[in-house]
Amino acid sequence: MDQKEIGGYIQLDGGKGSLFHEGALALNSGRNALAWLIEAAGIRKIHVPYFVCGTAYEPCEKAGVPVLFYHVDERFRPVPEDLPEKTEDGEWLYLVNHYGQLTEEAILQFCSRYPNVIVDNTQAYFAMPARGVQTIYSCRKYFGVADGAFLYTDHTEGYEDLPRDSSCEHMHFLLSRCEKPASDTYSEYVANNARFHTLPLRRMSPLTELLLRRIDYEEAKRKRTDNFRTLHDRLGRYNRLDLRVPEGAFAYPLWIEDGEALRKKAIAEKVYIPVLWPDVCEKTGRDTLEHQMAADILPLPCDQRYGAEEMKRICEVLGL
């Protein structure tokens, strides 16, 4: 056993606070949370929405698990006609909580119909899991970390035997953002995203855990909720979506005609609005709801870095 070092230079301190999802399995990526379930829960077939990034179900393709697609409606709920009357052993339904718009009641309605449900809360970090439902969370979509995910599941055997990941080699773009514009290290951010295609299943790294334990979660949740509400009060009349205000929102989804042109206009003014899932447009026809949503929904930033002044500027840049 290696001796613990004493002395030397001072490293990052702190990290003694609580994790928001204390008690869940702490893994190194959302994709690997699904990979864990495929093996541990014996998933043999899965129903996934068209309206989701292809990387979300990448573990299924790697494991040879058949993926069946279903459409969603304007409330981001599965179209009932696209789902089976009942599922077989090993057949699962993958529900995505887009922009935190699925209520717990809606989730439980699907759970009452199907025995095997996974909820993807990548865009709903502050929504606690429905009781007994396998639920996945991604950390880097909400906080300044390079990786990390949480998984609520009953299938925990073997978790402690997983090695821990290492994140220190992938933090430069985040550290740089403290002193330089995002554009300076954007290529590193893209490279960090790309590494998840081949990232082996590991437990969360000590560095990611330390950083997550330093966060004031109540403050982050409050700011995100307030910013979402501020945008909705100003933009709700233009929005094709009928939205509820979620706690700790991921982003404000503005579905507006010619959203692509507005996105380009905003980026020119250094208001960066991402295209979340460009591959949705590639795999769906232009006449489908999913294609229209992927192209024209603008996920406006409303995270804890900002306040009312920044929300006002976003609206002014959009001309709304």
DOVO-364914 format. One record per residue (C-alpha): x, y, z; residue number from 1. Coordinates in steps of 0.05 Angstrom, whole numbers, plus 32768, in hexadecimal, padded with zeros to 4 digits. Layout:
% DOVO-364914
+------+------+------+-----+
|   xx |   yy |   zz |   n |
+------+------+------+-----+
|    X |    Y |    Z | NUM |
...
+------+------+------+-----+
END
This chain:
% DOVO-364914
+------+------+------+-----+
|   xx |   yy |   zz |   n |
+------+------+------+-----+
| 8000 | 8000 | 8000 |   1 |
| 801C | 8044 | 7FEC |   2 |
| 802C | 8074 | 8024 |   3 |
| 8001 | 80B3 | 8025 |   4 |
| 802A | 80F1 | 8014 |   5 |
| 8034 | 8126 | 804A |   6 |
| 804A | 816C | 8038 |   7 |
| 805B | 8186 | 7FF3 |   8 |
| 8035 | 81BD | 7FCF |   9 |
| 7FED | 81CD | 7FE2 |  10 |
| 7FB7 | 81AF | 7FB5 |  11 |
| 7F6F | 81C3 | 7FAC |  12 |
| 7F4D | 81C3 | 7FF0 |  13 |
| 7F05 | 81C0 | 8006 |  14 |
| 7ED7 | 818C | 7FE9 |  15 |
| 7EB8 | 817B | 802C |  16 |
| 7E71 | 818E | 801B |  17 |
| 7E39 | 815F | 8005 |  18 |
| 7E2C | 8146 | 7FC0 |  19 |
| 7DE6 | 8158 | 7FA9 |  20 |
| 7DDB | 8110 | 7F95 |  21 |
| 7DFD | 80F1 | 7FD1 |  22 |
| 7DEE | 80A6 | 7FD3 |  23 |
| 7DE8 | 809C | 7F88 |  24 |
| 7E1D | 8076 | 7F62 |  25 |
| 7E53 | 80AA | 7F4E |  26 |
| 7E6D | 8098 | 7F09 |  27 |
| 7E98 | 80BB | 7ED5 |  28 |
| 7E63 | 80CA | 7E9F |  29 |
| 7E19 | 80C6 | 7E91 |  30 |
| 7E27 | 8096 | 7E57 |  31 |
| 7E4B | 8068 | 7E86 |  32 |
| 7E11 | 806B | 7EB7 |  33 |
| 7DE6 | 804D | 7E80 |  34 |
| 7E1E | 801B | 7E70 |  35 |
| 7E1C | 8005 | 7EB9 |  36 |
| 7DD1 | 7FFA | 7EB5 |  37 |
| 7DD6 | 7FD3 | 7E74 |  38 |
| 7E02 | 7FA0 | 7E97 |  39 |
| 7DE7 | 7FA2 | 7EDE |  40 |
| 7D9D | 7FA4 | 7ECD |  41 |
| 7DA2 | 7F76 | 7E90 |  42 |
| 7D86 | 7FA7 | 7E5D |  43 |
| 7D78 | 7F82 | 7E1C |  44 |
| 7D4D | 7FB5 | 7DF7 |  45 |
| 7D40 | 7FFF | 7E02 |  46 |
| 7D0F | 8034 | 7DE9 |  47 |
| 7D30 | 8078 | 7DE0 |  48 |
| 7D15 | 80BB | 7DC6 |  49 |
| 7D2A | 80D6 | 7D82 |  50 |
| 7D33 | 8118 | 7DA6 |  51 |
| 7D74 | 8109 | 7DCA |  52 |
| 7DBE | 810A | 7DBA |  53 |
| 7DD7 | 80CA | 7D9A |  54 |
| 7E0D | 80C5 | 7DCF |  55 |
| 7DD7 | 80B9 | 7E04 |  56 |
| 7DCA | 8073 | 7DE9 |  57 |
| 7E10 | 8066 | 7DCF |  58 |
| 7E1C | 8032 | 7E07 |  59 |
| 7DE1 | 800A | 7DEB |  60 |
| 7E00 | 8007 | 7DA6 |  61 |
| 7E43 | 7FF2 | 7DC3 |  62 |
| 7E22 | 7FBB | 7DEC |  63 |
| 7DF7 | 7FA3 | 7DB2 |  64 |
| 7DB6 | 7FB7 | 7DD4 |  65 |
| 7D7F | 7FC6 | 7DA0 |  66 |
| 7D67 | 800F | 7DA3 |  67 |
| 7D1F | 801E | 7D8F |  68 |
| 7D0D | 8068 | 7D85 |  69 |
| 7CCE | 808D | 7D98 |  70 |
| 7CB4 | 80D3 | 7D8A |  71 |
| 7CA5 | 8108 | 7DBE |  72 |
| 7C70 | 813E | 7DBF |  73 |
| 7C76 | 8189 | 7DCD |  74 |
| 7C78 | 817A | 7E17 |  75 |
| 7CB4 | 814C | 7E0B |  76 |
| 7C8B | 810F | 7E20 |  77 |
| 7C8C | 80CE | 7DF9 |  78 |
| 7C56 | 80C7 | 7DC4 |  79 |
| 7C2D | 808C | 7DE0 |  80 |
| 7C22 | 806B | 7D9C |  81 |
| 7C6E | 8064 | 7D95 |  82 |
| 7C75 | 803A | 7DD4 |  83 |
| 7C63 | 7FF1 | 7DDD |  84 |
| 7C25 | 7FDB | 7E03 |  85 |
| 7C52 | 7FB5 | 7E32 |  86 |
| 7C9B | 7FA3 | 7E36 |  87 |
| 7CBF | 7F61 | 7E3A |  88 |
| 7CF5 | 7F4C | 7E6C |  89 |
| 7D33 | 7F75 | 7E60 |  90 |
| 7D0D | 7FAA | 7E39 |  91 |
| 7D14 | 7FF1 | 7E53 |  92 |
| 7CF7 | 8037 | 7E48 |  93 |
| 7D2A | 8071 | 7E48 |  94 |
| 7D07 | 80B2 | 7E5C |  95 |
| 7D2C | 80F4 | 7E51 |  96 |
| 7D18 | 812D | 7E7F |  97 |
| 7D22 | 8163 | 7E4B |  98 |
| 7D30 | 81A7 | 7E6C |  99 |
| 7D12 | 818C | 7EAD | 100 |
| 7CCC | 818D | 7E90 | 101 |
| 7CB7 | 8147 | 7EA5 | 102 |
| 7C95 | 8148 | 7EE9 | 103 |
| 7C9D | 810F | 7F1A | 104 |
| 7C53 | 80FF | 7F0F | 105 |
| 7C5E | 80F7 | 7EC5 | 106 |
| 7C9B | 80CA | 7ED0 | 107 |
| 7C74 | 809E | 7F01 | 108 |
| 7C3C | 8097 | 7ECE | 109 |
| 7C6D | 8076 | 7E9E | 110 |
| 7C89 | 804C | 7ED7 | 111 |
| 7C44 | 8032 | 7EE7 | 112 |
| 7C3E | 8019 | 7EA0 | 113 |
| 7C85 | 7FFF | 7E95 | 114 |
| 7CAC | 7FDA | 7ECA | 115 |
| 7CF1 | 7FEE | 7EB0 | 116 |
| 7CFC | 8039 | 7EA8 | 117 |
| 7D3C | 8063 | 7EA7 | 118 |
| 7D36 | 80AE | 7EB0 | 119 |
| 7D6C | 80DA | 7E90 | 120 |
| 7D70 | 8118 | 7EBC | 121 |
| 7DAC | 8135 | 7E97 | 122 |
| 7D83 | 8175 | 7E90 | 123 |
| 7D64 | 8171 | 7ED5 | 124 |
| 7D9C | 816C | 7F07 | 125 |
| 7D72 | 8186 | 7F41 | 126 |
| 7D37 | 8159 | 7F36 | 127 |
| 7D3B | 8120 | 7F68 | 128 |
| 7D2D | 80DA | 7F4D | 129 |
| 7CE9 | 80BC | 7F51 | 130 |
| 7CEA | 8084 | 7F84 | 131 |
| 7D06 | 8044 | 7F69 | 132 |
| 7D14 | 8060 | 7F23 | 133 |
| 7D59 | 8058 | 7F04 | 134 |
| 7D6F | 80A0 | 7EF9 | 135 |
| 7DAD | 80BE | 7ED8 | 136 |
| 7DCC | 8103 | 7EE3 | 137 |
| 7E07 | 8125 | 7EC0 | 138 |
| 7E32 | 8156 | 7EE7 | 139 |
| 7E57 | 817C | 7EB0 | 140 |
| 7E16 | 8197 | 7E92 | 141 |
| 7E0B | 81BF | 7ED2 | 142 |
| 7E4F | 81CB | 7EF3 | 143 |
| 7E98 | 81DA | 7EE3 | 144 |
| 7EB1 | 8192 | 7EE1 | 145 |
| 7ECE | 816A | 7EA8 | 146 |
| 7EA5 | 812B | 7EB4 | 147 |
| 7E7A | 8107 | 7EE8 | 148 |
| 7E35 | 80E9 | 7EEF | 149 |
| 7E06 | 80CD | 7F22 | 150 |
| 7DD9 | 8090 | 7F1D | 151 |
| 7DA1 | 807D | 7F4B | 152 |
| 7D96 | 8032 | 7F45 | 153 |
| 7D8A | 7FF3 | 7F6D | 154 |
| 7DBF | 7FD0 | 7F43 | 155 |
| 7DFD | 7FE1 | 7F6C | 156 |
| 7E23 | 7FA0 | 7F71 | 157 |
| 7E6B | 7FA8 | 7F5B | 158 |
| 7E6B | 7FF4 | 7F5E | 159 |
| 7EA0 | 7FF8 | 7F94 | 160 |
| 7ECE | 7FCD | 7F6A | 161 |
| 7ED0 | 7FFF | 7F31 | 162 |
| 7F11 | 8027 | 7F2D | 163 |
| 7F0C | 8073 | 7F34 | 164 |
| 7F16 | 809F | 7EF7 | 165 |
| 7F49 | 80D8 | 7EF2 | 166 |
| 7F34 | 811D | 7EDA | 167 |
| 7F70 | 814A | 7EE6 | 168 |
| 7F8A | 8144 | 7E9E | 169 |
| 7F47 | 815F | 7E83 | 170 |
| 7F3D | 819D | 7EAD | 171 |
| 7F66 | 81D1 | 7E88 | 172 |
| 7F2C | 81EE | 7E5F | 173 |
| 7F04 | 81F8 | 7E9F | 174 |
| 7F3D | 8219 | 7EC5 | 175 |
| 7F4B | 8245 | 7E89 | 176 |
| 7F03 | 825D | 7E87 | 177 |
| 7F0F | 8280 | 7ECA | 178 |
| 7F40 | 82B0 | 7EA9 | 179 |
| 7F34 | 82AD | 7E5E | 180 |
| 7EF9 | 82AD | 7E2D | 181 |
| 7ED7 | 826A | 7E1F | 182 |
| 7EED | 8270 | 7DD6 | 183 |
| 7F36 | 8269 | 7DE9 | 184 |
| 7F2F | 8221 | 7DFF | 185 |
| 7EEF | 820C | 7DDC | 186 |
| 7F16 | 81D7 | 7DB5 | 187 |
| 7F2A | 81B7 | 7DF7 | 188 |
| 7EE2 | 81B7 | 7E0D | 189 |
| 7ECF | 8193 | 7DCC | 190 |
| 7F08 | 8161 | 7DD6 | 191 |
| 7EF0 | 8153 | 7E1D | 192 |
| 7EAA | 8144 | 7E02 | 193 |
| 7EC8 | 8115 | 7DCE | 194 |
| 7EED | 80EB | 7E01 | 195 |
| 7EAC | 80D0 | 7E1D | 196 |
| 7EA3 | 80A4 | 7DE0 | 197 |
| 7EDB | 8077 | 7DFA | 198 |
| 7EDB | 8086 | 7E44 | 199 |
| 7EDD | 8045 | 7E6C | 200 |
| 7EAB | 803A | 7EA3 | 201 |
| 7EC8 | 8055 | 7EE4 | 202 |
| 7EB2 | 8074 | 7F25 | 203 |
| 7EB3 | 80BF | 7F2A | 204 |
| 7EF9 | 80DD | 7F2F | 205 |
| 7F11 | 80FA | 7F72 | 206 |
| 7F1B | 813E | 7F52 | 207 |
| 7ED5 | 8141 | 7F36 | 208 |
| 7EB8 | 812C | 7F79 | 209 |
| 7EE1 | 8160 | 7F9E | 210 |
| 7EC9 | 8198 | 7F6F | 211 |
| 7E81 | 8181 | 7F75 | 212 |
| 7E86 | 8183 | 7FC1 | 213 |
| 7E9A | 81CD | 7FBE | 214 |
| 7E59 | 81E4 | 7F9B | 215 |
| 7E22 | 820B | 7FBD | 216 |
| 7DE9 | 81E3 | 7F9F | 217 |
| 7DB0 | 820B | 7FBD | 218 |
| 7DCD | 824C | 7FA0 | 219 |
| 7DD7 | 822C | 7F5C | 220 |
| 7D90 | 8211 | 7F5C | 221 |
| 7D73 | 8254 | 7F70 | 222 |
| 7D98 | 827B | 7F3B | 223 |
| 7D86 | 824B | 7F04 | 224 |
| 7D3D | 824C | 7F18 | 225 |
| 7D3B | 8298 | 7F1D | 226 |
| 7D5E | 82A1 | 7ED9 | 227 |
| 7D2F | 8270 | 7EB7 | 228 |
| 7CF3 | 8295 | 7ED4 | 229 |
| 7D0F | 82D8 | 7EBE | 230 |
| 7D17 | 82BF | 7E76 | 231 |
| 7CD3 | 829F | 7E76 | 232 |
| 7CB1 | 82DF | 7E8F | 233 |
| 7CD1 | 8304 | 7E54 | 234 |
| 7CD0 | 82CF | 7E1E | 235 |
| 7C96 | 82A1 | 7E2F | 236 |
| 7C67 | 82C5 | 7DFF | 237 |
| 7C95 | 82B5 | 7DC5 | 238 |
| 7CA2 | 826D | 7DD9 | 239 |
| 7C7F | 8234 | 7DB6 | 240 |
| 7C8C | 8209 | 7DF3 | 241 |
| 7C5C | 8209 | 7E2F | 242 |
| 7C8F | 8206 | 7E67 | 243 |
| 7C8F | 81FA | 7EB1 | 244 |
| 7CC5 | 821B | 7EDB | 245 |
| 7CF3 | 81E3 | 7EF3 | 246 |
| 7D1F | 81E9 | 7F31 | 247 |
| 7D67 | 81F4 | 7F1D | 248 |
| 7D5A | 81F8 | 7ED3 | 249 |
| 7D8C | 81DD | 7EA0 | 250 |
| 7D7D | 8213 | 7E6C | 251 |
| 7D41 | 823A | 7E53 | 252 |
| 7D26 | 8218 | 7E14 | 253 |
| 7D0C | 824E | 7DE5 | 254 |
| 7CE8 | 822F | 7DA9 | 255 |
| 7CE0 | 8266 | 7D77 | 256 |
| 7CDB | 826B | 7D2C | 257 |
| 7D1E | 826F | 7D09 | 258 |
| 7D44 | 825F | 7D48 | 259 |
| 7D82 | 824E | 7D20 | 260 |
| 7D88 | 8296 | 7D07 | 261 |
| 7D7F | 82B2 | 7D4D | 262 |
| 7DB5 | 8283 | 7D67 | 263 |
| 7DE7 | 829E | 7D34 | 264 |
| 7DD4 | 82E5 | 7D46 | 265 |
| 7DDF | 82D7 | 7D90 | 266 |
| 7E22 | 82B4 | 7D86 | 267 |
| 7E3A | 82F2 | 7D60 | 268 |
| 7E2B | 831A | 7D9F | 269 |
| 7E50 | 82E7 | 7DCB | 270 |
| 7E11 | 82C7 | 7DE6 | 271 |
| 7E1F | 827E | 7DDB | 272 |
| 7DE2 | 8253 | 7DCF | 273 |
| 7DF3 | 820A | 7DBE | 274 |
| 7DD3 | 81DA | 7D8D | 275 |
| 7DCA | 81A1 | 7DBF | 276 |
| 7DBD | 8167 | 7D91 | 277 |
| 7DCF | 8174 | 7D48 | 278 |
| 7DCC | 8129 | 7D39 | 279 |
| 7D80 | 812C | 7D46 | 280 |
| 7D79 | 8155 | 7D06 | 281 |
| 7DA2 | 8121 | 7CE1 | 282 |
| 7D78 | 80E5 | 7CF6 | 283 |
| 7D33 | 8105 | 7CF0 | 284 |
| 7D0E | 8124 | 7CB5 | 285 |
| 7D02 | 816F | 7CB0 | 286 |
| 7CB7 | 8165 | 7CBA | 287 |
| 7CBF | 8142 | 7CFD | 288 |
| 7CB5 | 8166 | 7D3F | 289 |
| 7CF9 | 814F | 7D58 | 290 |
| 7D1D | 816E | 7D1D | 291 |
| 7CF9 | 81B1 | 7D27 | 292 |
| 7D08 | 81B0 | 7D72 | 293 |
| 7D52 | 819F | 7D69 | 294 |
| 7D5A | 81D7 | 7D36 | 295 |
| 7D30 | 820F | 7D55 | 296 |
| 7D30 | 8205 | 7DA0 | 297 |
| 7D63 | 8235 | 7DBD | 298 |
| 7D7F | 821C | 7E01 | 299 |
| 7D8C | 8260 | 7E1F | 300 |
| 7DC0 | 8261 | 7E57 | 301 |
| 7DA2 | 826E | 7E9C | 302 |
| 7DD5 | 824D | 7ECA | 303 |
| 7DF2 | 8263 | 7F0D | 304 |
| 7E28 | 8290 | 7EEF | 305 |
| 7DF3 | 82C3 | 7EDB | 306 |
| 7DBC | 82EF | 7EF5 | 307 |
| 7D85 | 831E | 7EDD | 308 |
| 7DB4 | 834C | 7EB7 | 309 |
| 7DCE | 8313 | 7E8C | 310 |
| 7D88 | 82F9 | 7E7F | 311 |
| 7D74 | 833F | 7E68 | 312 |
| 7DB0 | 8341 | 7E39 | 313 |
| 7D9D | 82FE | 7E1A | 314 |
| 7D57 | 8318 | 7E0A | 315 |
| 7D72 | 8359 | 7DED | 316 |
| 7DA4 | 8334 | 7DC1 | 317 |
| 7D6B | 8308 | 7DA7 | 318 |
| 7D42 | 8347 | 7D9B | 319 |
| 7D08 | 832D | 7DC6 | 320 |
+------+------+------+-----+
END
